[in-house]
Amino acid sequence: MRIVPVIGVMVLGLLVASCSSVSSFVADTLPPWAGGLPEGTPPRPGTPGYDAYLKSISGDEPTRADPAAKPADNPPARKGNEPIDEPVH
């Protein structure tokens, strides 16, 4: 009967680990039979193989958005003395 508390602690530890910031690492390293990612899942953005994966599916260099480019539908910038929210009547 000592095994029941040990199993409970293990299950509780896994539940806490699934909510942490390392949960993506845990999910990526689990085998598929244990609930991990299935075979053939593309790499996550930001990982070393992601650019190669994009190149393999598109046939050319991956396109990256220019962080300095602004969309055309942005409202004009407000002056410092203008209210943030307009009153609704």
Helices and strands as residue ranges (DSSP letters): H 3-18, H 23-29, G 32-34, H 50-58
